[in-house]
Amino acid sequence: MILTYPDILDALNRDDIIIQPFDHSRIGTNSVDLTLGKYVVKLDGRQPLDLKKPTDITIAEIPDEGYLLVPGMVYLCATAERTWTKKHIGILHGKSSIARMGVSVHDAGFGDLGFKGHWTLELTVAQPVTIYAGIPIVQIAFHEPKSMPDVDYMNLKTSSYTNAWEDPKPQPSALWKKIKTSS
């Protein structure tokens, strides 16, 4: 079951869902808008990546005059807000107003129950587009699970992104750690 406006408000008031910073005006009929944080990582599409190795990244701040995204690159950004879903499953979707500008936002999609942190977003563009920190970029919907897991995401030994609560920067892929341990 997806939560609607009164359900979201109730869950926020009970601290079953935490959004920081929280702006009440961003609640819609069945989702909450999250905004773009101030950090960006550019993955140069001309440089090969190796899934068995950590990605060498440089994190930049989005200046007040914006940051130009160009085709052929993948950009990692993060939401300005951090969320914690204690009893619900957060699902992110790119905003249609962003998609109509030629910006594709890929995200984790399903957030694991119990995830705490800023959401890393992967952005690609069909044409050059300037982005700005603070713009509405995704909306998060909340689903009620049929049952609760024995262990939530933050307490699973296999969880890769458990430092996203304190760190507002985009998190590069940690797949190499799982490949390394399974080899």
C-alpha positions as semicolon CSV with decimal commas, in nm:
position;residue;x (nm);y (nm);z (nm)
1;M;0,000;0,000;0,000
2;I;0,133;0,343;-0,094
3;L;0,104;0,623;0,160
4;T;-0,098;0,931;0,068
5;Y;-0,076;1,285;0,209
6;P;-0,246;1,214;0,546
7;D;-0,054;0,886;0,588
8;I;0,278;1,060;0,514
9;L;0,201;1,334;0,767
10;D;0,106;1,073;1,027
11;A;0,428;0,874;0,967
12;L;0,635;1,194;0,987
13;N;0,465;1,295;1,314
14;R;0,533;0,948;1,463
15;D;0,897;0,958;1,339
16;D;0,837;0,642;1,136
17;I;0,967;0,851;0,844
18;I;1,232;1,116;0,904
19;I;1,325;1,375;0,642
20;Q;1,593;1,633;0,728
21;P;1,570;1,915;0,647
22;F;1,194;1,892;0,612
23;D;0,977;2,135;0,414
24;H;0,606;2,070;0,460
25;S;0,528;2,239;0,126
26;R;0,708;1,958;-0,058
27;I;0,449;1,695;0,038
28;G;0,227;1,601;-0,256
29;T;-0,075;1,376;-0,278
30;N;0,131;1,058;-0,246
31;S;0,499;1,158;-0,239
32;V;0,747;1,413;-0,107
33;D;0,978;1,614;-0,334
34;L;1,347;1,592;-0,252
35;T;1,596;1,850;-0,377
36;L;1,939;1,836;-0,535
37;G;2,233;1,860;-0,296
38;K;2,537;2,076;-0,361
39;Y;2,787;1,808;-0,466
40;V;2,847;1,646;-0,805
41;V;3,081;1,378;-0,936
42;K;3,146;1,350;-1,309
43;L;3,225;1,004;-1,449
44;D;3,392;1,062;-1,784
45;G;3,226;0,834;-2,039
46;R;3,550;0,820;-2,240
47;Q;3,740;0,655;-1,955
48;P;3,674;0,284;-1,895
49;L;3,561;0,177;-1,551
50;D;3,650;-0,158;-1,396
51;L;3,379;-0,316;-1,180
52;K;3,644;-0,498;-0,975
53;K;3,817;-0,173;-0,872
54;P;3,703;0,133;-0,678
55;T;3,608;0,427;-0,896
56;D;3,853;0,717;-0,878
57;I;3,631;1,021;-0,828
58;T;3,660;1,394;-0,774
59;I;3,377;1,565;-0,590
60;A;3,293;1,922;-0,688
61;E;3,049;2,172;-0,541
62;I;2,773;2,306;-0,761
63;P;2,835;2,682;-0,775
64;D;2,556;2,940;-0,738
65;E;2,564;2,997;-1,115
66;G;2,490;2,628;-1,171
67;Y;2,675;2,328;-1,312
68;L;2,658;2,233;-1,678
69;L;2,579;1,868;-1,754
70;V;2,677;1,745;-2,101
71;P;2,582;1,431;-2,295
72;G;2,818;1,133;-2,283
73;M;2,889;1,163;-1,911
74;V;2,734;1,015;-1,600
75;Y;2,700;1,246;-1,303
76;L;2,655;1,135;-0,945
77;C;2,467;1,374;-0,721
78;A;2,282;1,333;-0,394
79;T;1,965;1,462;-0,241
80;A;2,002;1,758;-0,008
81;E;1,764;1,583;0,229
82;R;1,846;1,271;0,419
83;T;1,570;1,024;0,494
84;W;1,519;0,742;0,738
85;T;1,236;0,500;0,679
86;K;1,182;0,287;0,987
87;K;0,857;0,114;0,888
88;H;0,819;0,196;0,519
89;I;0,996;0,134;0,191
90;G;1,098;0,452;0,013
91;I;1,080;0,452;-0,365
92;L;1,237;0,733;-0,566
93;H;1,125;0,859;-0,904
94;G;1,274;1,140;-1,110
95;K;1,048;1,444;-1,138
96;S;0,868;1,469;-1,472
97;S;0,956;1,839;-1,493
98;I;1,325;1,739;-1,492
99;A;1,270;1,463;-1,749
100;R;1,099;1,715;-1,979
101;M;1,428;1,906;-1,987
102;G;1,614;1,599;-2,116
103;V;1,760;1,502;-1,779
104;S;1,735;1,134;-1,688
105;V;1,757;1,066;-1,316
106;H;1,834;0,712;-1,218
107;D;1,831;0,631;-0,853
108;A;1,829;0,331;-0,629
109;G;1,459;0,299;-0,700
110;F;1,365;0,090;-0,400
111;G;1,521;0,201;-0,076
112;D;1,588;-0,081;0,161
113;L;1,374;-0,078;0,472
114;G;1,567;0,103;0,743
115;F;1,799;0,293;0,504
116;K;1,926;0,615;0,661
117;G;2,088;0,879;0,448
118;H;2,116;1,102;0,148
119;W;2,013;0,928;-0,175
120;T;2,274;0,906;-0,451
121;L;2,134;0,993;-0,793
122;E;2,279;0,914;-1,135
123;L;2,212;1,185;-1,393
124;T;2,255;1,176;-1,771
125;V;2,136;1,432;-2,023
126;A;2,021;1,428;-2,386
127;Q;2,147;1,783;-2,441
128;P;2,351;2,030;-2,231
129;V;2,155;2,135;-1,923
130;T;2,256;2,354;-1,627
131;I;2,152;2,225;-1,286
132;Y;2,137;2,406;-0,953
133;A;2,160;2,291;-0,593
134;G;1,821;2,307;-0,423
135;I;1,601;2,231;-0,726
136;P;1,332;1,963;-0,685
137;I;1,491;1,661;-0,854
138;V;1,310;1,346;-0,732
139;Q;1,000;1,248;-0,543
140;I;0,993;0,979;-0,280
141;A;0,688;0,762;-0,227
142;F;0,647;0,538;0,074
143;H;0,509;0,185;0,071
144;E;0,396;-0,015;0,368
145;P;0,552;-0,364;0,373
146;K;0,347;-0,676;0,434
147;S;0,589;-0,774;0,710
148;M;0,904;-0,638;0,871
149;P;1,245;-0,797;0,809
150;D;1,441;-0,946;1,096
151;V;1,730;-0,709;1,020
152;D;1,701;-0,369;0,857
153;Y;1,941;-0,229;0,594
154;M;2,168;-0,041;0,833
155;N;2,231;-0,356;1,038
156;L;2,295;-0,601;0,753
157;K;2,659;-0,703;0,726
158;T;2,633;-0,687;0,346
159;S;2,504;-0,327;0,332
160;S;2,738;-0,101;0,134
161;Y;2,613;0,251;0,193
162;T;2,573;0,285;0,568
163;N;2,760;0,616;0,602
164;A;2,510;0,814;0,390
165;W;2,341;0,969;0,696
166;E;2,642;1,179;0,792
167;D;2,788;1,225;0,444
168;P;2,589;1,449;0,205
169;K;2,813;1,364;-0,090
170;P;2,721;1,118;-0,366
171;Q;2,838;0,765;-0,292
172;P;3,032;0,595;-0,574
173;S;2,963;0,232;-0,651
174;A;3,081;-0,015;-0,388
175;L;3,019;-0,316;-0,614
176;W;3,394;-0,385;-0,628
177;K;3,387;-0,480;-0,257
178;K;3,122;-0,746;-0,317
179;I;3,299;-0,880;-0,626
180;K;3,626;-0,895;-0,430
181;T;3,470;-1,090;-0,142
182;S;3,287;-1,335;-0,369
183;S;3,594;-1,416;-0,580
